[in-house]
Amino acid sequence: MAKATQLHGPRLGINALVDGETAEAIGVLELDSIARGYDTADAMMKEAPVVLVDSSPVSSGKYVILIAGDPASVESSVKRGL
């Protein structure tokens, strides 16, 4: 697989995958609460071996979580976050 590119400066991103491998799948969740966003991101990371690409507030009261990894792990983590 090709090397991953860095997405957000020094933040943890797709380039943090083991051996520089790129992710085969990504998952995105938008939540209507920043507090719920923190809890959901934590639960998603504990569910399966995925990389947290970005997790941040995008506007007042909205929060977005972006994860990457193999398809089964991403699917499992997204289902956990719903």
PDB file of N, CA, C and O in Angstrom:
ATOM      1  N   MET A   1       0.832  -1.192   0.000  1.00  0.00           N
ATOM      2  CA  MET A   1       0.000   0.000   0.000  1.00  0.00           C
ATOM      3  C   MET A   1       0.875   1.253   0.000  1.00  0.00           C
ATOM      4  O   MET A   1       2.030   1.221   0.424  1.00  0.00           O
ATOM      5  N   ALA A   2       0.311   2.338  -0.475  1.00  0.00           N
ATOM      6  CA  ALA A   2       1.034   3.599  -0.534  1.00  0.00           C
ATOM      7  C   ALA A   2       1.134   4.228   0.844  1.00  0.00           C
ATOM      8  O   ALA A   2       0.345   3.926   1.739  1.00  0.00           O
ATOM      9  N   LYS A   3       2.101   5.094   0.999  1.00  0.00           N
ATOM     10  CA  LYS A   3       2.270   5.819   2.253  1.00  0.00           C
ATOM     11  C   LYS A   3       1.134   6.822   2.436  1.00  0.00           C
ATOM     12  O   LYS A   3       0.633   7.393   1.467  1.00  0.00           O
ATOM     13  N   ALA A   4       0.740   7.025   3.679  1.00  0.00           N
ATOM     14  CA  ALA A   4      -0.325   7.987   3.972  1.00  0.00           C
ATOM     15  C   ALA A   4       0.250   9.396   4.001  1.00  0.00           C
ATOM     16  O   ALA A   4       1.438   9.583   4.262  1.00  0.00           O
ATOM     17  N   THR A   5      -0.582  10.368   3.737  1.00  0.00           N
ATOM     18  CA  THR A   5      -0.160  11.756   3.831  1.00  0.00           C
ATOM     19  C   THR A   5      -0.712  12.352   5.111  1.00  0.00           C
ATOM     20  O   THR A   5      -1.761  11.942   5.607  1.00  0.00           O
ATOM     21  N   GLN A   6       0.006  13.316   5.629  1.00  0.00           N
ATOM     22  CA  GLN A   6      -0.415  13.953   6.871  1.00  0.00           C
ATOM     23  C   GLN A   6      -1.557  14.908   6.587  1.00  0.00           C
ATOM     24  O   GLN A   6      -1.482  15.717   5.662  1.00  0.00           O
ATOM     25  N   LEU A   7      -2.628  14.817   7.391  1.00  0.00           N
ATOM     26  CA  LEU A   7      -3.821  15.614   7.130  1.00  0.00           C
ATOM     27  C   LEU A   7      -3.870  16.939   7.874  1.00  0.00           C
ATOM     28  O   LEU A   7      -4.274  17.948   7.295  1.00  0.00           O
ATOM     29  N   HIS A   8      -3.474  16.964   9.128  1.00  0.00           N
ATOM     30  CA  HIS A   8      -3.716  18.149   9.957  1.00  0.00           C
ATOM     31  C   HIS A   8      -2.481  18.530  10.774  1.00  0.00           C
ATOM     32  O   HIS A   8      -2.543  18.571  12.003  1.00  0.00           O
ATOM     33  N   GLY A   9      -1.391  18.803  10.121  1.00  0.00           N
ATOM     34  CA  GLY A   9      -0.197  19.218  10.831  1.00  0.00           C
ATOM     35  C   GLY A   9       0.235  18.178  11.847  1.00  0.00           C
ATOM     36  O   GLY A   9       0.289  16.991  11.522  1.00  0.00           O
ATOM     37  N   PRO A  10       0.542  18.589  13.063  1.00  0.00           N
ATOM     38  CA  PRO A  10       1.063  17.641  14.044  1.00  0.00           C
ATOM     39  C   PRO A  10       0.006  16.761  14.710  1.00  0.00           C
ATOM     40  O   PRO A  10       0.350  15.916  15.536  1.00  0.00           O
ATOM     41  N   ARG A  11      -1.275  16.941  14.368  1.00  0.00           N
ATOM     42  CA  ARG A  11      -2.324  16.116  14.975  1.00  0.00           C
ATOM     43  C   ARG A  11      -2.157  14.653  14.611  1.00  0.00           C
ATOM     44  O   ARG A  11      -1.558  14.311  13.592  1.00  0.00           O
ATOM     45  N   LEU A  12      -2.697  13.797  15.463  1.00  0.00           N
ATOM     46  CA  LEU A  12      -2.754  12.382  15.145  1.00  0.00           C
ATOM     47  C   LEU A  12      -3.597  12.218  13.897  1.00  0.00           C
ATOM     48  O   LEU A  12      -4.702  12.757  13.824  1.00  0.00           O
ATOM     49  N   GLY A  13      -3.101  11.487  12.916  1.00  0.00           N
ATOM     50  CA  GLY A  13      -3.839  11.355  11.673  1.00  0.00           C
ATOM     51  C   GLY A  13      -3.633  10.012  11.023  1.00  0.00           C
ATOM     52  O   GLY A  13      -3.100   9.088  11.638  1.00  0.00           O
ATOM     53  N   ILE A  14      -4.052   9.903   9.789  1.00  0.00           N
ATOM     54  CA  ILE A  14      -3.944   8.649   9.067  1.00  0.00           C
ATOM     55  C   ILE A  14      -2.493   8.194   8.973  1.00  0.00           C
ATOM     56  O   ILE A  14      -2.234   6.991   8.948  1.00  0.00           O
ATOM     57  N   ASN A  15      -1.544   9.119   8.921  1.00  0.00           N
ATOM     58  CA  ASN A  15      -0.145   8.733   8.825  1.00  0.00           C
ATOM     59  C   ASN A  15       0.347   8.039  10.090  1.00  0.00           C
ATOM     60  O   ASN A  15       1.485   7.570  10.113  1.00  0.00           O
ATOM     61  N   ALA A  16      -0.461   7.957  11.136  1.00  0.00           N
ATOM     62  CA  ALA A  16      -0.070   7.282  12.370  1.00  0.00           C
ATOM     63  C   ALA A  16      -0.358   5.786  12.328  1.00  0.00           C
ATOM     64  O   ALA A  16      -0.067   5.082  13.295  1.00  0.00           O
ATOM     65  N   LEU A  17      -0.921   5.283  11.231  1.00  0.00           N
ATOM     66  CA  LEU A  17      -1.185   3.856  11.123  1.00  0.00           C
ATOM     67  C   LEU A  17       0.130   3.079  11.147  1.00  0.00           C
ATOM     68  O   LEU A  17       1.169   3.597  10.739  1.00  0.00           O
ATOM     69  N   VAL A  18       0.083   1.869  11.612  1.00  0.00           N
ATOM     70  CA  VAL A  18       1.273   1.043  11.761  1.00  0.00           C
ATOM     71  C   VAL A  18       1.999   0.895  10.430  1.00  0.00           C
ATOM     72  O   VAL A  18       1.370   0.638   9.403  1.00  0.00           O
ATOM     73  N   ASP A  19       3.307   1.054  10.441  1.00  0.00           N
ATOM     74  CA  ASP A  19       4.178   0.899   9.270  1.00  0.00           C
ATOM     75  C   ASP A  19       3.838   1.855   8.135  1.00  0.00           C
ATOM     76  O   ASP A  19       4.192   1.583   6.988  1.00  0.00           O
ATOM     77  N   GLY A  20       3.173   2.946   8.412  1.00  0.00           N
ATOM     78  CA  GLY A  20       2.865   3.932   7.386  1.00  0.00           C
ATOM     79  C   GLY A  20       1.847   3.469   6.362  1.00  0.00           C
ATOM     80  O   GLY A  20       1.716   4.090   5.306  1.00  0.00           O
ATOM     81  N   GLU A  21       1.128   2.404   6.643  1.00  0.00           N
ATOM     82  CA  GLU A  21       0.102   1.907   5.722  1.00  0.00           C
ATOM     83  C   GLU A  21      -1.068   2.884   5.670  1.00  0.00           C
ATOM     84  O   GLU A  21      -1.382   3.539   6.664  1.00  0.00           O
ATOM     85  N   THR A  22      -1.701   2.977   4.524  1.00  0.00           N
ATOM     86  CA  THR A  22      -2.881   3.831   4.411  1.00  0.00           C
ATOM     87  C   THR A  22      -4.110   3.077   4.915  1.00  0.00           C
ATOM     88  O   THR A  22      -4.119   1.848   4.986  1.00  0.00           O
ATOM     89  N   ALA A  23      -5.116   3.818   5.253  1.00  0.00           N
ATOM     90  CA  ALA A  23      -6.367   3.220   5.723  1.00  0.00           C
ATOM     91  C   ALA A  23      -7.195   2.776   4.530  1.00  0.00           C
ATOM     92  O   ALA A  23      -7.179   3.414   3.478  1.00  0.00           O
ATOM     93  N   GLU A  24      -7.915   1.682   4.701  1.00  0.00           N
ATOM     94  CA  GLU A  24      -8.788   1.193   3.644  1.00  0.00           C
ATOM     95  C   GLU A  24     -10.188   1.775   3.760  1.00  0.00           C
ATOM     96  O   GLU A  24     -10.947   1.757   2.791  1.00  0.00           O
ATOM     97  N   ALA A  25     -10.537   2.289   4.929  1.00  0.00           N
ATOM     98  CA  ALA A  25     -11.882   2.834   5.142  1.00  0.00           C
ATOM     99  C   ALA A  25     -11.817   4.013   6.102  1.00  0.00           C
ATOM    100  O   ALA A  25     -10.920   4.105   6.939  1.00  0.00           O
ATOM    101  N   ILE A  26     -12.785   4.913   5.965  1.00  0.00           N
ATOM    102  CA  ILE A  26     -12.930   6.012   6.919  1.00  0.00           C
ATOM    103  C   ILE A  26     -14.367   6.024   7.421  1.00  0.00           C
ATOM    104  O   ILE A  26     -15.279   5.537   6.752  1.00  0.00           O
ATOM    105  N   GLY A  27     -14.550   6.581   8.592  1.00  0.00           N
ATOM    106  CA  GLY A  27     -15.880   6.734   9.162  1.00  0.00           C
ATOM    107  C   GLY A  27     -16.022   8.121   9.744  1.00  0.00           C
ATOM    108  O   GLY A  27     -15.079   8.642  10.341  1.00  0.00           O
ATOM    109  N   VAL A  28     -17.186   8.729   9.581  1.00  0.00           N
ATOM    110  CA  VAL A  28     -17.438  10.079  10.067  1.00  0.00           C
ATOM    111  C   VAL A  28     -18.760  10.105  10.828  1.00  0.00           C
ATOM    112  O   VAL A  28     -19.764   9.561  10.369  1.00  0.00           O
ATOM    113  N   LEU A  29     -18.744  10.740  11.988  1.00  0.00           N
ATOM    114  CA  LEU A  29     -19.972  10.970  12.750  1.00  0.00           C
ATOM    115  C   LEU A  29     -20.069  12.445  13.077  1.00  0.00           C
ATOM    116  O   LEU A  29     -19.077  13.068  13.454  1.00  0.00           O
ATOM    117  N   GLU A  30     -21.258  13.005  12.935  1.00  0.00           N
ATOM    118  CA  GLU A  30     -21.525  14.372  13.379  1.00  0.00           C
ATOM    119  C   GLU A  30     -22.509  14.275  14.535  1.00  0.00           C
ATOM    120  O   GLU A  30     -23.552  13.630  14.430  1.00  0.00           O
ATOM    121  N   LEU A  31     -22.163  14.919  15.627  1.00  0.00           N
ATOM    122  CA  LEU A  31     -22.990  14.866  16.828  1.00  0.00           C
ATOM    123  C   LEU A  31     -23.494  16.253  17.176  1.00  0.00           C
ATOM    124  O   LEU A  31     -22.888  17.256  16.798  1.00  0.00           O
ATOM    125  N   ASP A  32     -24.600  16.309  17.896  1.00  0.00           N
ATOM    126  CA  ASP A  32     -25.200  17.598  18.235  1.00  0.00           C
ATOM    127  C   ASP A  32     -24.814  18.089  19.620  1.00  0.00           C
ATOM    128  O   ASP A  32     -25.450  18.995  20.159  1.00  0.00           O
ATOM    129  N   SER A  33     -23.768  17.492  20.205  1.00  0.00           N
ATOM    130  CA  SER A  33     -23.307  17.910  21.521  1.00  0.00           C
ATOM    131  C   SER A  33     -21.802  17.695  21.615  1.00  0.00           C
ATOM    132  O   SER A  33     -21.305  16.611  21.306  1.00  0.00           O
ATOM    133  N   ILE A  34     -21.081  18.722  22.040  1.00  0.00           N
ATOM    134  CA  ILE A  34     -19.638  18.598  22.189  1.00  0.00           C
ATOM    135  C   ILE A  34     -19.295  17.590  23.279  1.00  0.00           C
ATOM    136  O   ILE A  34     -18.380  16.785  23.106  1.00  0.00           O
ATOM    137  N   ALA A  35     -20.012  17.621  24.392  1.00  0.00           N
ATOM    138  CA  ALA A  35     -19.762  16.674  25.478  1.00  0.00           C
ATOM    139  C   ALA A  35     -20.009  15.244  25.011  1.00  0.00           C
ATOM    140  O   ALA A  35     -19.232  14.343  25.324  1.00  0.00           O
ATOM    141  N   ARG A  36     -21.089  15.035  24.261  1.00  0.00           N
ATOM    142  CA  ARG A  36     -21.379  13.701  23.736  1.00  0.00           C
ATOM    143  C   ARG A  36     -20.311  13.291  22.721  1.00  0.00           C
ATOM    144  O   ARG A  36     -19.999  12.108  22.592  1.00  0.00           O
ATOM    145  N   GLY A  37     -19.757  14.258  22.009  1.00  0.00           N
ATOM    146  CA  GLY A  37     -18.685  13.977  21.054  1.00  0.00           C
ATOM    147  C   GLY A  37     -17.462  13.393  21.722  1.00  0.00           C
ATOM    148  O   GLY A  37     -16.871  12.442  21.210  1.00  0.00           O
ATOM    149  N   TYR A  38     -17.068  13.951  22.869  1.00  0.00           N
ATOM    150  CA  TYR A  38     -15.915  13.420  23.608  1.00  0.00           C
ATOM    151  C   TYR A  38     -16.176  11.981  24.044  1.00  0.00           C
ATOM    152  O   TYR A  38     -15.327  11.107  23.864  1.00  0.00           O
ATOM    153  N   ASP A  39     -17.339  11.742  24.611  1.00  0.00           N
ATOM    154  CA  ASP A  39     -17.672  10.395  25.077  1.00  0.00           C
ATOM    155  C   ASP A  39     -17.755   9.403  23.922  1.00  0.00           C
ATOM    156  O   ASP A  39     -17.280   8.273  24.038  1.00  0.00           O
ATOM    157  N   THR A  40     -18.347   9.814  22.824  1.00  0.00           N
ATOM    158  CA  THR A  40     -18.506   8.934  21.676  1.00  0.00           C
ATOM    159  C   THR A  40     -17.151   8.592  21.053  1.00  0.00           C
ATOM    160  O   THR A  40     -16.904   7.437  20.708  1.00  0.00           O
ATOM    161  N   ALA A  41     -16.282   9.580  20.908  1.00  0.00           N
ATOM    162  CA  ALA A  41     -14.947   9.327  20.354  1.00  0.00           C
ATOM    163  C   ALA A  41     -14.191   8.325  21.223  1.00  0.00           C
ATOM    164  O   ALA A  41     -13.523   7.430  20.705  1.00  0.00           O
ATOM    165  N   ASP A  42     -14.294   8.473  22.530  1.00  0.00           N
ATOM    166  CA  ASP A  42     -13.641   7.545  23.453  1.00  0.00           C
ATOM    167  C   ASP A  42     -14.177   6.123  23.275  1.00  0.00           C
ATOM    168  O   ASP A  42     -13.403   5.169  23.205  1.00  0.00           O
ATOM    169  N   ALA A  43     -15.491   5.987  23.203  1.00  0.00           N
ATOM    170  CA  ALA A  43     -16.105   4.669  23.046  1.00  0.00           C
ATOM    171  C   ALA A  43     -15.722   4.042  21.705  1.00  0.00           C
ATOM    172  O   ALA A  43     -15.489   2.836  21.628  1.00  0.00           O
ATOM    173  N   MET A  44     -15.657   4.858  20.647  1.00  0.00           N
ATOM    174  CA  MET A  44     -15.298   4.339  19.328  1.00  0.00           C
ATOM    175  C   MET A  44     -13.865   3.827  19.295  1.00  0.00           C
ATOM    176  O   MET A  44     -13.584   2.800  18.677  1.00  0.00           O
ATOM    177  N   MET A  45     -12.970   4.532  19.952  1.00  0.00           N
ATOM    178  CA  MET A  45     -11.571   4.113  19.975  1.00  0.00           C
ATOM    179  C   MET A  45     -11.385   2.826  20.771  1.00  0.00           C
ATOM    180  O   MET A  45     -10.504   2.022  20.464  1.00  0.00           O
ATOM    181  N   LYS A  46     -12.201   2.635  21.775  1.00  0.00           N
ATOM    182  CA  LYS A  46     -12.106   1.427  22.602  1.00  0.00           C
ATOM    183  C   LYS A  46     -12.765   0.223  21.935  1.00  0.00           C
ATOM    184  O   LYS A  46     -12.469  -0.917  22.292  1.00  0.00           O
ATOM    185  N   GLU A  47     -13.650   0.461  20.975  1.00  0.00           N
ATOM    186  CA  GLU A  47     -14.397  -0.607  20.312  1.00  0.00           C
ATOM    187  C   GLU A  47     -13.531  -1.453  19.382  1.00  0.00           C
ATOM    188  O   GLU A  47     -13.656  -2.677  19.365  1.00  0.00           O
ATOM    189  N   ALA A  48     -12.658  -0.814  18.614  1.00  0.00           N
ATOM    190  CA  ALA A  48     -11.863  -1.526  17.612  1.00  0.00           C
ATOM    191  C   ALA A  48     -10.568  -0.763  17.335  1.00  0.00           C
ATOM    192  O   ALA A  48     -10.463   0.417  17.669  1.00  0.00           O
ATOM    193  N   PRO A  49      -9.587  -1.427  16.730  1.00  0.00           N
ATOM    194  CA  PRO A  49      -8.306  -0.761  16.431  1.00  0.00           C
ATOM    195  C   PRO A  49      -8.419   0.183  15.232  1.00  0.00           C
ATOM    196  O   PRO A  49      -8.137  -0.201  14.098  1.00  0.00           O
ATOM    197  N   VAL A  50      -8.829   1.406  15.496  1.00  0.00           N
ATOM    198  CA  VAL A  50      -8.939   2.440  14.468  1.00  0.00           C
ATOM    199  C   VAL A  50      -8.066   3.619  14.859  1.00  0.00           C
ATOM    200  O   VAL A  50      -7.650   3.745  16.010  1.00  0.00           O
ATOM    201  N   VAL A  51      -7.794   4.483  13.884  1.00  0.00           N
ATOM    202  CA  VAL A  51      -7.010   5.697  14.128  1.00  0.00           C
ATOM    203  C   VAL A  51      -7.962   6.880  14.187  1.00  0.00           C
ATOM    204  O   VAL A  51      -8.836   7.030  13.334  1.00  0.00           O
ATOM    205  N   LEU A  52      -7.786   7.713  15.197  1.00  0.00           N
ATOM    206  CA  LEU A  52      -8.579   8.932  15.315  1.00  0.00           C
ATOM    207  C   LEU A  52      -7.899  10.004  14.464  1.00  0.00           C
ATOM    208  O   LEU A  52      -6.873  10.562  14.852  1.00  0.00           O
ATOM    209  N   VAL A  53      -8.487  10.282  13.302  1.00  0.00           N
ATOM    210  CA  VAL A  53      -7.918  11.248  12.368  1.00  0.00           C
ATOM    211  C   VAL A  53      -8.215  12.665  12.837  1.00  0.00           C
ATOM    212  O   VAL A  53      -7.334  13.525  12.832  1.00  0.00           O
ATOM    213  N   ASP A  54      -9.454  12.902  13.243  1.00  0.00           N
ATOM    214  CA  ASP A  54      -9.843  14.224  13.736  1.00  0.00           C
ATOM    215  C   ASP A  54     -11.047  14.070  14.651  1.00  0.00           C
ATOM    216  O   ASP A  54     -11.908  13.219  14.428  1.00  0.00           O
ATOM    217  N   SER A  55     -11.094  14.885  15.662  1.00  0.00           N
ATOM    218  CA  SER A  55     -12.193  14.899  16.616  1.00  0.00           C
ATOM    219  C   SER A  55     -12.266  16.319  17.160  1.00  0.00           C
ATOM    220  O   SER A  55     -11.457  16.713  17.999  1.00  0.00           O
ATOM    221  N   SER A  56     -13.245  17.086  16.673  1.00  0.00           N
ATOM    222  CA  SER A  56     -13.258  18.492  17.062  1.00  0.00           C
ATOM    223  C   SER A  56     -14.631  19.124  16.883  1.00  0.00           C
ATOM    224  O   SER A  56     -15.449  18.650  16.094  1.00  0.00           O
ATOM    225  N   PRO A  57     -14.875  20.217  17.635  1.00  0.00           N
ATOM    226  CA  PRO A  57     -16.107  20.978  17.425  1.00  0.00           C
ATOM    227  C   PRO A  57     -16.008  21.705  16.084  1.00  0.00           C
ATOM    228  O   PRO A  57     -14.943  22.203  15.718  1.00  0.00           O
ATOM    229  N   VAL A  58     -17.119  21.763  15.357  1.00  0.00           N
ATOM    230  CA  VAL A  58     -17.113  22.442  14.059  1.00  0.00           C
ATOM    231  C   VAL A  58     -17.961  23.702  14.069  1.00  0.00           C
ATOM    232  O   VAL A  58     -17.779  24.575  13.221  1.00  0.00           O
ATOM    233  N   SER A  59     -18.872  23.809  15.000  1.00  0.00           N
ATOM    234  CA  SER A  59     -19.665  25.016  15.188  1.00  0.00           C
ATOM    235  C   SER A  59     -20.274  24.929  16.581  1.00  0.00           C
ATOM    236  O   SER A  59     -20.078  23.943  17.293  1.00  0.00           O
ATOM    237  N   SER A  60     -20.984  25.925  16.951  1.00  0.00           N
ATOM    238  CA  SER A  60     -21.580  25.938  18.283  1.00  0.00           C
ATOM    239  C   SER A  60     -22.504  24.734  18.474  1.00  0.00           C
ATOM    240  O   SER A  60     -23.558  24.639  17.846  1.00  0.00           O
ATOM    241  N   GLY A  61     -22.090  23.822  19.346  1.00  0.00           N
ATOM    242  CA  GLY A  61     -22.910  22.665  19.660  1.00  0.00           C
ATOM    243  C   GLY A  61     -22.777  21.488  18.716  1.00  0.00           C
ATOM    244  O   GLY A  61     -23.440  20.471  18.925  1.00  0.00           O
ATOM    245  N   LYS A  62     -21.953  21.580  17.692  1.00  0.00           N
ATOM    246  CA  LYS A  62     -21.744  20.472  16.752  1.00  0.00           C
ATOM    247  C   LYS A  62     -20.333  19.914  16.936  1.00  0.00           C
ATOM    248  O   LYS A  62     -19.391  20.654  17.219  1.00  0.00           O
ATOM    249  N   TYR A  63     -20.205  18.600  16.770  1.00  0.00           N
ATOM    250  CA  TYR A  63     -18.925  17.928  16.955  1.00  0.00           C
ATOM    251  C   TYR A  63     -18.773  16.860  15.879  1.00  0.00           C
ATOM    252  O   TYR A  63     -19.723  16.127  15.602  1.00  0.00           O
ATOM    253  N   VAL A  64     -17.596  16.759  15.270  1.00  0.00           N
ATOM    254  CA  VAL A  64     -17.348  15.777  14.221  1.00  0.00           C
ATOM    255  C   VAL A  64     -16.198  14.869  14.626  1.00  0.00           C
ATOM    256  O   VAL A  64     -15.181  15.321  15.152  1.00  0.00           O
ATOM    257  N   ILE A  65     -16.383  13.565  14.365  1.00  0.00           N
ATOM    258  CA  ILE A  65     -15.361  12.561  14.635  1.00  0.00           C
ATOM    259  C   ILE A  65     -15.040  11.884  13.311  1.00  0.00           C
ATOM    260  O   ILE A  65     -15.948  11.445  12.604  1.00  0.00           O
ATOM    261  N   LEU A  66     -13.753  11.793  12.966  1.00  0.00           N
ATOM    262  CA  LEU A  66     -13.292  11.128  11.756  1.00  0.00           C
ATOM    263  C   LEU A  66     -12.300  10.056  12.164  1.00  0.00           C
ATOM    264  O   LEU A  66     -11.293  10.345  12.810  1.00  0.00           O
ATOM    265  N   ILE A  67     -12.589   8.798  11.781  1.00  0.00           N
ATOM    266  CA  ILE A  67     -11.701   7.685  12.098  1.00  0.00           C
ATOM    267  C   ILE A  67     -11.285   6.986  10.813  1.00  0.00           C
ATOM    268  O   ILE A  67     -11.914   7.165   9.770  1.00  0.00           O
ATOM    269  N   ALA A  68     -10.217   6.184  10.891  1.00  0.00           N
ATOM    270  CA  ALA A  68      -9.737   5.427   9.740  1.00  0.00           C
ATOM    271  C   ALA A  68      -9.204   4.081  10.206  1.00  0.00           C
ATOM    272  O   ALA A  68      -8.796   3.920  11.356  1.00  0.00           O
ATOM    273  N   GLY A  69      -9.217   3.125   9.296  1.00  0.00           N
ATOM    274  CA  GLY A  69      -8.697   1.797   9.601  1.00  0.00           C
ATOM    275  C   GLY A  69      -9.207   0.788   8.601  1.00  0.00           C
ATOM    276  O   GLY A  69      -9.652   1.147   7.511  1.00  0.00           O
ATOM    277  N   ASP A  70      -9.140  -0.479   8.976  1.00  0.00           N
ATOM    278  CA  ASP A  70      -9.661  -1.500   8.071  1.00  0.00           C
ATOM    279  C   ASP A  70     -11.187  -1.455   8.103  1.00  0.00           C
ATOM    280  O   ASP A  70     -11.766  -1.009   9.093  1.00  0.00           O
ATOM    281  N   PRO A  71     -11.848  -1.908   7.039  1.00  0.00           N
ATOM    282  CA  PRO A  71     -13.305  -1.767   6.933  1.00  0.00           C
ATOM    283  C   PRO A  71     -14.103  -2.350   8.100  1.00  0.00           C
ATOM    284  O   PRO A  71     -15.050  -1.719   8.569  1.00  0.00           O
ATOM    285  N   ALA A  72     -13.740  -3.533   8.572  1.00  0.00           N
ATOM    286  CA  ALA A  72     -14.493  -4.150   9.672  1.00  0.00           C
ATOM    287  C   ALA A  72     -14.357  -3.353  10.964  1.00  0.00           C
ATOM    288  O   ALA A  72     -15.333  -3.188  11.695  1.00  0.00           O
ATOM    289  N   SER A  73     -13.159  -2.858  11.251  1.00  0.00           N
ATOM    290  CA  SER A  73     -12.937  -2.075  12.464  1.00  0.00           C
ATOM    291  C   SER A  73     -13.672  -0.743  12.403  1.00  0.00           C
ATOM    292  O   SER A  73     -14.277  -0.321  13.388  1.00  0.00           O
ATOM    293  N   VAL A  74     -13.623  -0.078  11.248  1.00  0.00           N
ATOM    294  CA  VAL A  74     -14.317   1.207  11.094  1.00  0.00           C
ATOM    295  C   VAL A  74     -15.826   1.010  11.232  1.00  0.00           C
ATOM    296  O   VAL A  74     -16.494   1.793  11.906  1.00  0.00           O
ATOM    297  N   GLU A  75     -16.359  -0.024  10.603  1.00  0.00           N
ATOM    298  CA  GLU A  75     -17.790  -0.290  10.698  1.00  0.00           C
ATOM    299  C   GLU A  75     -18.201  -0.549  12.147  1.00  0.00           C
ATOM    300  O   GLU A  75     -19.219  -0.033  12.607  1.00  0.00           O
ATOM    301  N   SER A  76     -17.422  -1.334  12.851  1.00  0.00           N
ATOM    302  CA  SER A  76     -17.713  -1.645  14.246  1.00  0.00           C
ATOM    303  C   SER A  76     -17.678  -0.392  15.114  1.00  0.00           C
ATOM    304  O   SER A  76     -18.546  -0.194  15.964  1.00  0.00           O
ATOM    305  N   SER A  77     -16.678   0.447  14.898  1.00  0.00           N
ATOM    306  CA  SER A  77     -16.544   1.675  15.694  1.00  0.00           C
ATOM    307  C   SER A  77     -17.667   2.659  15.410  1.00  0.00           C
ATOM    308  O   SER A  77     -18.187   3.289  16.331  1.00  0.00           O
ATOM    309  N   VAL A  78     -18.045   2.797  14.146  1.00  0.00           N
ATOM    310  CA  VAL A  78     -19.134   3.714  13.791  1.00  0.00           C
ATOM    311  C   VAL A  78     -20.442   3.231  14.388  1.00  0.00           C
ATOM    312  O   VAL A  78     -21.219   4.033  14.907  1.00  0.00           O
ATOM    313  N   LYS A  79     -20.697   1.935  14.323  1.00  0.00           N
ATOM    314  CA  LYS A  79     -21.922   1.392  14.936  1.00  0.00           C
ATOM    315  C   LYS A  79     -21.935   1.668  16.428  1.00  0.00           C
ATOM    316  O   LYS A  79     -22.988   1.967  16.991  1.00  0.00           O
ATOM    317  N   ARG A  80     -20.783   1.572  17.078  1.00  0.00           N
ATOM    318  CA  ARG A  80     -20.688   1.852  18.514  1.00  0.00           C
ATOM    319  C   ARG A  80     -21.003   3.322  18.796  1.00  0.00           C
ATOM    320  O   ARG A  80     -21.588   3.650  19.828  1.00  0.00           O
ATOM    321  N   GLY A  81     -20.613   4.200  17.875  1.00  0.00           N
ATOM    322  CA  GLY A  81     -20.836   5.624  18.068  1.00  0.00           C
ATOM    323  C   GLY A  81     -22.260   6.092  17.812  1.00  0.00           C
ATOM    324  O   GLY A  81     -22.639   7.187  18.228  1.00  0.00           O
ATOM    325  N   LEU A  82     -23.046   5.272  17.133  1.00  0.00           N
ATOM    326  CA  LEU A  82     -24.411   5.688  16.806  1.00  0.00           C
ATOM    327  C   LEU A  82     -25.347   5.641  17.985  1.00  0.00           C
ATOM    328  O   LEU A  82     -26.527   5.966  17.850  1.00  0.00           O
TER     329      LEU A  82
END
